[in-house]
Amino acid sequence: MIPPPRHPATLAALALLVPLAACAPGTTRADLLLVGGNVVDGTGTDPVVADVAVSGDRIVFVGNAASFRVTATDTVDASGLVVAPGFIDMHSHAELDSDHGRDARAFLHQGITTVALGLDGGGSAEVEARMTGWAQDGIGVNAFLFVGHNSVRAWAMGMEDRTPTDVELDEMRALVRQGMEEGAHGLSSGLFYLPGSYARTEEVIELNRVAAEYPGAIYDTHDRDLGAAYPPFGYLESIAEAIRIGEEAGTKVIFSHFNAQGAHNYGRAREGAALIEEARARGVEVAGALHSYTATQSNLRSYTIPGWAAAGGDDAMVRRFDHPDTVAIIDRQTREMLEIRGGPERILFADQRPDLNGRTLREVADEWEIDAPAAARRILRSGNAAVMNLGLYDIENIRHLSQLPWMMTCTDGRDPGPARPVAFGSFTKKVRDLVLDEALITLPFAVRSMSGLAADFLGWPGRGYLREGYAADIAVLELDAVQDLATYEKPHQYSRGTVHVLVNGVFAIRDGETTMALAGRPVLRGGVDFDVGGGVGGDAEDNVAQTPGMAGGEVARHDR
C-alpha cells in the first residue's frame, strides 16, 4: 500500500531551506546528508524521493541536495529506504531511570525516538527532579511526563477507600500544580488501579481543573473499565466518564491503549469509538493510542483481588486473607474476576521471580495442588507480581481502531526485566501486520499515527515531522525487512528492519547497530527542551509541600 514516491523535481519550491537558502547557489555544507530516501514526512501524504540534511540537532534541508549544492561531512545513501520522522510512543513505561534501560534499545529498534511516561496515574509530582536526572545522566530517547492522580492520592491519603477531606483534596491539588509548574503535560489517571479506583469522578475533575489552568494540558486516562473490571463499571460508561473529566475541566483527553477487553466485548470497539467521535464533533479534543497485541499486562492483585479487599494497603489485605469468613468472599470474587479474564490459564506471569516467570496461574496452582484463588493469595503475601492476560483484546477491534484518523500508537511496554513483547515490537508489528501483510492502512497513514498526529495533539511545534527547522529525530527503515521478532514466550527480541535512527541529530542506531549514544532530552509541555537550572516556570517550590521518595519513579508498576 505504498504509492510510488514522487520525484523531487519541484521540491526546490517546497523546501524552506532554513538556514541554507540564503547561501544558495554556493555550496553549503551540513553535518549529515541522507541521500535519495523515500521520505514519508508525518503528514500522511505520499512518499517523496528526497535528500534530508542535518546540522547539529536540526533538519536544515529537505529536497534535491544536488540542485541546491548541499553537501555534508557525513553522507549516507538512503536509496530504497524509508526516511520518516522518529516515532512518538504515546503510552510507555520505559525504564529510563535504570542503568540498563536508560539507552532505550527496545524502543529505538522500532524507530521510536520519544516516549511518554508518568501514565496510568503513576507519575510523580516531582517532574523537575526526574528531568534533571535524565539531563545529567543521559537518556537514549526523548521523554515527557504526566503527573499522576494515583500518585498524588496515595501521597495525600494512602490506600484509603473513601472521599478525601477538604485538606487532602487541597494537598492533591497542590501536587498536581507542582507537576504542571515543573513542565508536566497534564494529569494521568489509572482509575482501574488502586488507589485511583477509590476516587469518585468529581475528585478527578477537581484535580484536572488544576491541570487545565496550563495551556495545552492533557488528561491521559487508563479508564475505569475497559470491559474487564470488577465490579463492572461499564465499558461505555467508563469512556463517557473520561470524556466528562476532560470536558468539564477544560483539557484535551487521550485514552491510553484504547480498546475493549474480554470476549464479551469482541467487535464492540466501534461503539466506544463512536462516543469519542461524538465528543470530537461537539468540540472536545479527544484521541486515543493503540498497540497491536491481543494481550494486556498488569499485576496479579489488580486481576485477582477485589478493590475492597486491598483497601488500606498490603498488610490490611493480608489480614483479610487470614480471616476465614472474609477470605471465602475474596475467593468467590477472585473466581468471578478470573472468569471475566478467560480463566487462570490466561494469566501468564511476566515477573522477576524465576519460579513464576513464563508460567500461567493455572500451572502454578496445579503444581502447588491448590486452586487458583489460593495460589494468587500465596503469591501476593510476598508481594505483587507482573502478569499478562492472554487473548483479552480482539484482533478485529484492533483492525477497526487502527484505521481511525485520531488513533495514535503506543507500546505500553517496559524494558528491562521480564516483559511482554509490546516494548520490543509494537510499532514494528503495526507496520508489518497492518501495512505490509494485510494492506489495511497505508504506510503514510501509519507513520502519521506514530509521529505527526502525536506531535499535533501534544502541541509541539518543532517535532514529529520531517521539516526544515524541526528536531532531527529520524527513523530510516528497510521496509521489506521490517519484522517484529518478540513473542510472549521470548519477548526480549529486538525488531528488525530499522537501519538508522537519529535522536536530536545523533545516530542512536547506525547500520542496524545501536551506538549507545544517550542523545535524548527531557521535553517540557509545549515541546520545549528541559534546561537544567534554567527554570521550568512557576514558583511551585515556594508554596507546595515537597514529596520525598516520589522523584525519579512512579508510584506503582502496573503496565497494561
C-alpha positions in Angstrom: 0.0 0.0 0.0 2.9 2.3 -0.6 2.2 4.6 -3.5 5.2 5.2 -5.8 7.2 8.1 -4.5 7.2 11.4 -6.3 10.5 12.6 -7.7 11.5 15.9 -6.1 11.8 17.9 -9.4 9.6 20.6 -7.8 10.8 20.2 -4.2 13.0 23.2 -4.5 9.9 25.4 -4.3 8.7 23.4 -1.3 12.0 23.4 0.7 12.1 26.3 3.1 15.8 25.9 3.4 16.3 27.3 6.8 19.1 28.4 7.1 20.6 27.1 3.8 18.6 29.1 1.2 20.4 32.3 1.9 23.7 30.5 0.9 22.5 29.3 -2.5 23.8 29.0 -5.1 27.1 28.5 -3.4 28.0 25.1 -1.9 26.6 24.6 1.7 27.9 22.0 4.0 25.8 20.2 6.6 26.8 17.7 9.2 24.9 14.8 7.7 23.1 14.1 4.4 20.7 11.2 3.9 20.6 10.8 0.2 17.8 9.5 -2.0 15.4 8.1 0.5 11.6 7.7 0.2 10.6 10.5 2.6 7.4 9.9 4.5 7.1 13.2 6.3 4.5 12.6 9.0 1.7 14.5 7.3 0.0 11.4 5.8 0.9 12.4 2.2 2.6 10.1 -0.3 6.3 9.5 0.0 8.7 11.6 -2.0 12.2 10.8 -3.1 14.3 13.4 -1.4 17.5 14.2 0.5 17.5 15.2 4.1 20.3 17.3 5.6 21.0 17.7 9.3 23.2 20.2 11.1 23.5 19.9 14.8 20.2 18.8 16.3 18.1 20.2 13.4 16.8 19.2 10.0 18.1 22.0 7.7 17.1 20.8 4.3 14.6 18.5 2.6 14.8 18.4 -1.2 17.2 17.8 -4.0 20.6 18.4 -2.4 22.5 18.4 -5.7 20.3 21.2 -7.2 21.0 23.3 -4.1 24.6 22.3 -3.9 24.1 20.9 -0.4 26.9 18.6 0.8 27.8 17.2 4.2 30.7 16.0 6.3 28.9 12.6 6.5 26.8 11.3 3.6 24.6 8.2 3.9 22.9 6.5 1.0 19.2 6.1 1.8 18.1 5.0 -1.6 15.4 2.3 -1.4 14.9 3.0 2.3 12.0 4.8 4.0 13.0 8.0 5.8 10.4 9.0 8.4 10.1 11.2 11.5 11.2 9.5 14.7 8.2 7.8 16.2 6.4 9.0 19.4 5.3 6.4 21.9 2.2 7.9 23.5 2.0 5.4 26.3 5.2 3.9 27.6 6.8 2.5 30.7 10.4 2.8 29.5 12.8 2.4 32.4 14.9 5.4 31.6 15.9 5.8 35.3 17.8 2.5 35.4 21.3 1.9 34.2 20.2 -0.9 31.9 17.1 0.7 30.5 18.5 4.2 30.0 19.6 3.5 26.4 16.1 2.5 25.4 17.3 0.0 22.8 14.0 -1.9 22.7 12.3 1.3 21.6 15.0 2.6 19.3 14.9 -0.6 17.3 11.3 0.2 16.4 12.2 3.7 15.3 10.9 5.3 18.5 12.7 8.5 19.5 10.3 9.9 22.1 8.3 8.3 24.9 5.5 9.4 27.3 5.9 8.5 30.9 4.1 9.0 34.2 1.0 7.3 33.0 -1.8 5.1 34.5 -1.9 7.6 37.3 1.6 6.7 38.5 3.6 9.9 37.6 5.4 11.7 40.4 4.7 15.4 41.1 8.4 15.9 41.2 8.8 16.4 37.4 11.8 18.7 37.6 13.8 16.3 39.7 13.2 13.4 37.3 14.0 15.5 34.3 17.2 16.8 35.9 18.3 13.3 36.5 17.7 12.4 32.8 19.5 15.5 31.6 22.5 14.8 33.8 22.8 11.0 33.3 21.6 10.9 29.7 18.7 9.0 28.1 18.5 7.2 24.8 15.2 8.8 23.7 13.4 12.0 24.3 10.8 11.7 27.2 8.0 13.8 28.6 5.9 13.4 31.8 2.5 13.4 33.3 1.7 13.9 37.0 -0.4 11.0 38.2 -3.7 11.0 40.1 -2.9 7.7 41.8 0.4 9.0 42.9 -0.9 12.2 44.5 -3.8 10.4 46.0 -1.5 7.8 47.6 0.7 10.6 48.9 -2.2 12.6 50.4 -4.3 9.7 51.8 -2.6 6.4 51.3 -4.7 3.5 50.2 -7.9 4.7 51.9 -11.2 3.8 50.2 -13.1 7.0 50.9 -13.7 10.5 49.7 -10.8 12.9 50.5 -11.2 15.6 53.1 -11.0 19.2 52.0 -7.5 19.3 53.4 -6.5 16.2 51.5 -8.0 17.4 48.3 -6.2 20.7 48.6 -2.9 18.8 49.1 -3.6 16.8 45.9 -4.4 20.0 44.0 -1.1 21.4 45.2 0.8 18.4 44.0 -0.8 18.5 40.6 0.0 22.2 40.4 3.6 21.4 41.3 3.9 18.9 38.5 2.3 21.2 36.0 4.5 24.1 37.1 7.5 21.9 36.5 6.5 21.0 33.0 4.2 18.1 33.1 1.9 17.7 30.0 -1.1 17.0 32.1 -2.8 14.7 34.6 -2.8 11.0 34.1 -5.2 8.6 35.9 -5.4 4.9 36.4 -9.0 4.5 37.6 -8.7 0.8 37.1 -5.9 0.6 39.7 -5.6 1.3 43.4 -6.0 3.8 44.9 -7.4 5.5 41.8 -10.4 3.2 41.7 -11.5 4.5 45.1 -12.0 8.0 43.7 -15.3 9.4 42.5 -15.5 11.1 39.2 -15.8 14.6 40.8 -12.5 14.2 42.6 -10.7 13.6 39.3 -12.5 16.6 37.7 -11.3 18.8 40.5 -7.7 17.8 40.0 -7.9 18.0 36.3 -9.2 21.6 36.7 -5.8 22.4 38.1 -4.1 20.9 35.1 -6.5 22.9 32.9 -5.0 26.2 34.2 -2.0 25.5 32.0 -2.3 25.9 28.2 -2.3 22.7 26.3 -3.0 20.4 29.3 -4.0 16.8 28.6 -6.0 14.3 30.7 -4.5 10.9 29.9 -6.6 8.1 31.2 -6.4 4.4 31.8 -10.2 4.5 32.1 -12.0 2.8 34.9 -13.4 -0.2 32.9 -12.2 -1.3 29.5 -14.6 -4.2 29.8 -12.9 -6.5 32.3 -13.1 -4.5 35.6 -14.6 -6.0 38.8 -17.1 -5.0 39.9 -18.2 -3.8 36.4 -18.5 0.0 35.9 -19.4 -0.4 32.3 -17.3 -0.2 29.1 -19.2 2.6 27.5 -19.9 4.3 30.9 -16.1 4.3 31.5 -15.4 6.1 28.2 -18.2 8.6 28.9 -16.7 9.3 32.4 -13.2 10.0 30.9 -14.6 12.4 28.3 -16.6 14.2 31.0 -13.5 14.6 33.2 -11.7 16.3 30.3 -14.7 18.3 29.0 -15.8 19.7 32.4 -12.3 20.6 33.4 -11.3 22.0 30.0 -8.4 19.8 28.9 -7.7 17.5 26.0 -8.3 13.8 26.6 -6.4 10.8 25.4 -7.3 7.2 26.1 -4.3 5.0 26.9 -4.2 1.8 24.9 -7.8 2.3 23.9 -9.7 -0.9 23.2 -12.5 -3.1 24.5 -11.4 -6.0 26.7 -12.8 -9.5 27.1 -14.5 -12.0 24.7 -17.9 -10.5 25.6 -16.6 -7.2 24.0 -15.2 -8.7 20.8 -16.4 -6.4 18.0 -17.5 -3.6 20.3 -14.6 -1.2 19.9 -16.6 0.8 17.3 -19.2 1.6 20.0 -16.6 3.1 22.2 -15.0 4.9 19.2 -18.5 6.4 18.4 -18.6 8.1 21.8 -15.2 9.7 21.1 -16.3 10.8 17.7 -19.5 12.4 19.2 -17.3 14.3 21.7 -15.0 15.4 18.9 -18.0 16.6 16.9 -19.0 18.9 19.8 -15.5 20.4 20.1 -13.8 18.2 22.7 -10.3 17.4 21.7 -10.3 13.6 22.3 -8.0 11.0 20.9 -6.6 7.5 21.7 -3.5 5.4 21.4 -3.3 1.8 20.5 -0.9 -1.2 20.2 -1.5 -4.2 18.0 -1.2 -7.0 20.6 -4.1 -9.1 21.9 -2.7 -9.5 25.5 -2.6 -7.0 28.3 -0.1 -6.6 31.1 -0.8 -5.5 34.6 -0.4 -7.0 38.1 -1.8 -10.0 39.9 -3.5 -8.1 42.6 -5.5 -5.9 40.1 -6.6 -9.0 38.2 -7.5 -11.3 41.1 -8.3 -9.3 44.3 -11.4 -7.1 44.6 -10.6 -3.5 45.4 -12.3 -3.5 48.8 -10.0 -6.4 49.9 -6.9 -4.3 49.2 -8.1 -1.1 50.9 -5.6 0.1 53.5 -2.5 -1.5 51.8 -0.9 -4.9 51.7 -0.9 -5.5 55.5 -4.6 -4.9 55.7 -5.1 -7.1 52.7 -3.1 -10.0 54.2 -5.1 -9.7 57.4 -8.3 -10.2 55.4 -6.7 -13.3 53.8 -6.3 -14.7 57.3 -9.9 -14.2 58.3 -11.8 -17.4 57.3 -15.2 -15.7 56.6 -13.6 -12.8 54.7 -11.3 -15.0 52.6 -14.3 -17.1 51.5 -15.8 -13.9 50.0 -12.5 -12.9 48.4 -12.0 -16.3 46.8 -15.5 -16.3 45.4 -15.0 -12.9 43.9 -11.5 -13.9 42.6 -13.1 -16.7 40.7 -15.6 -14.3 39.1 -12.7 -11.9 38.2 -10.8 -14.8 36.6 -13.8 -15.9 34.7 -14.1 -12.4 33.1 -10.5 -12.7 32.0 -10.8 -16.2 30.5 -9.7 -18.3 33.5 -6.3 -18.8 35.3 -4.8 -20.4 32.2 -5.0 -17.0 30.5 -3.0 -15.3 33.3 0.7 -15.6 32.4 3.4 -14.3 34.7 5.9 -11.8 33.4 7.7 -11.4 36.7 11.2 -11.1 38.1 10.7 -14.3 40.1 12.1 -17.2 38.0 9.7 -19.7 39.7 6.8 -17.7 38.3 8.0 -16.1 35.1 6.7 -17.6 31.9 4.1 -19.8 33.7 0.3 -19.4 34.0 -1.6 -19.1 37.2 -3.2 -22.4 36.4 0.2 -24.1 36.1 1.4 -22.7 39.3 -1.8 -23.6 41.2 -1.7 -27.2 39.8 2.0 -27.6 40.9 1.1 -26.4 44.4 -2.1 -28.6 44.4 -4.3 -25.8 45.3 -7.0 -23.8 43.5 -6.2 -20.6 41.6 -7.5 -18.1 44.2 -5.4 -19.8 46.9 -2.3 -19.6 44.6 -2.9 -15.9 43.9 -3.2 -15.2 47.6 0.0 -17.2 48.4 2.0 -15.2 45.8 0.6 -11.8 47.0 1.7 -12.5 50.5 5.2 -12.0 49.4 4.5 -9.0 47.0 2.6 -8.2 43.9 3.5 -9.9 40.6 3.5 -8.7 37.0 1.2 -10.7 34.8 -0.2 -10.8 31.2 -3.8 -11.6 30.3 -3.6 -13.5 27.0 -6.3 -13.0 24.4 -8.1 -10.2 26.2 -8.1 -8.0 23.1 -9.9 -8.8 19.8 -7.9 -8.5 16.6 -11.0 -7.3 14.7 -11.3 -4.4 17.3 -7.6 -3.6 16.7 -8.1 -3.6 12.9 -11.0 -1.2 13.2 -9.4 1.2 15.6 -6.1 1.3 13.7 -8.0 2.9 10.7 -9.3 5.9 12.7 -7.7 9.2 11.9 -7.4 10.2 15.6 -5.8 7.0 16.8 -2.1 7.3 17.7 0.3 4.5 18.5 1.9 3.2 21.8 3.8 0.3 23.2 2.5 0.3 26.8 5.8 -1.5 27.4 8.9 -1.5 29.6 12.4 -2.8 29.4 14.4 -4.1 31.3 13.1 -7.0 33.3 10.6 -9.7 32.4 8.4 -8.1 29.8 5.8 -8.7 27.2 6.6 -8.2 23.5 4.9 -4.8 23.3 8.1 -3.0 24.4 10.1 -4.6 21.6 7.6 -4.8 18.7 4.5 -2.6 18.9 5.4 -0.1 16.2 7.1 -2.7 14.0 4.2 -5.0 14.3 1.8 -2.3 13.2 3.8 -1.7 10.0 4.4 -5.4 9.4 0.8 -6.6 10.0 -1.4 -3.8 9.0 0.6 -2.1 6.3 2.7 -4.8 4.6 0.8 -8.1 5.2 -2.8 -7.0 5.4 -2.7 -3.7 3.4 -5.3 -2.4 5.8 -3.7 1.0 6.2 -1.1 2.8 4.1 2.4 3.5 5.2 1.9 7.3 5.3 -1.2 6.8 7.4 0.7 4.5 9.8 3.7 6.9 10.0 1.4 9.8 10.8 -0.2 7.9 13.6 3.3 7.3 15.0 4.6 10.9 14.5 2.9 14.0 13.3 -0.5 13.1 14.8 1.0 12.8 18.2 3.1 16.0 17.9 0.0 17.9 16.9 -2.0 16.6 19.8 0.8 17.4 22.2 1.1 20.9 20.8 4.7 20.5 19.8 5.7 22.9 17.0 9.2 21.5 16.4 8.9 17.7 16.4 7.0 15.0 14.7 7.6 15.9 11.1 10.5 15.9 8.6 10.6 19.6 8.0 13.4 22.2 7.9 13.9 23.7 11.4 12.5 20.7 13.2 14.4 18.4 15.6 16.4 15.8 13.8 14.6 12.8 15.2 14.6 10.5 12.2 13.9 6.8 11.6 15.3 5.1 8.4 13.6 1.7 7.6 14.3 -1.1 5.1 10.6 -1.7 4.6 10.6 -5.2 3.3 12.8 -6.3 6.2 10.6 -4.7 8.9 9.6 -7.5 11.3 8.7 -7.8 15.0 10.5 -10.8 16.5 9.4 -10.6 20.1 6.9 -13.3 21.3 5.1 -13.9 24.5 7.4 -16.7 25.3 10.6 -14.8 24.2 9.8 -11.1 24.5 13.3 -9.8 24.6 13.9 -9.8 20.8 14.7 -6.5 19.1 12.7 -5.6 16.0 14.3 -5.9 12.6 14.4 -3.6 9.6 15.4 -0.3 11.4 18.6 0.7 9.6 19.3 4.1 11.1 17.8 6.2 14.0 18.8 9.7 14.8 17.8 11.4 18.1 18.4 15.1 18.1 20.8 14.7 15.2 22.9 11.9 16.8 22.9 8.4 15.5 21.4 6.1 18.1 21.3 3.2 15.6 23.6 3.2 12.6 23.6 0.4 10.0 21.3 -1.6 12.3 23.6 -1.4 15.3 23.0 0.6 18.4 25.6 3.2 19.1 24.8 3.5 22.9 24.5 7.3 22.4 22.4 9.0 25.0 21.2 11.9 22.9 17.6 12.0 24.2 16.2 15.1 26.0 13.5 15.7 28.6 10.7 17.6 26.9 8.5 20.1 28.7 4.9 20.9 28.0 4.7 22.8 24.7 7.6 20.8 23.2 10.4 22.9 24.9 13.6 21.1 25.8 14.2 21.0 29.5 17.2 23.1 30.6 18.9 22.1 33.9 19.0 25.1 36.1 17.2 27.2 33.6 13.9 27.2 35.4 10.7 25.5 34.3 8.1 28.2 35.1 6.3 29.0 38.3 7.1 29.1 41.9 6.0 25.7 43.0 8.8 25.3 45.5 7.6 28.3 47.4 4.1 27.1 48.1 3.9 23.3 47.5 4.9 20.7 50.0 7.7 18.5 48.6 7.0 14.8 48.2 10.1 12.9 49.4 10.5 9.5 47.8 8.4 10.3 44.7 11.1 11.7 42.5 12.7 9.5 39.8 9.9 7.0 39.5 6.3 6.1 39.6 4.1 5.0 42.5 3.5 1.5 41.2 4.4 -0.7 38.3 1.2 -1.5 36.5 1.7 -1.6 32.8 -1.2 -2.9 30.8 
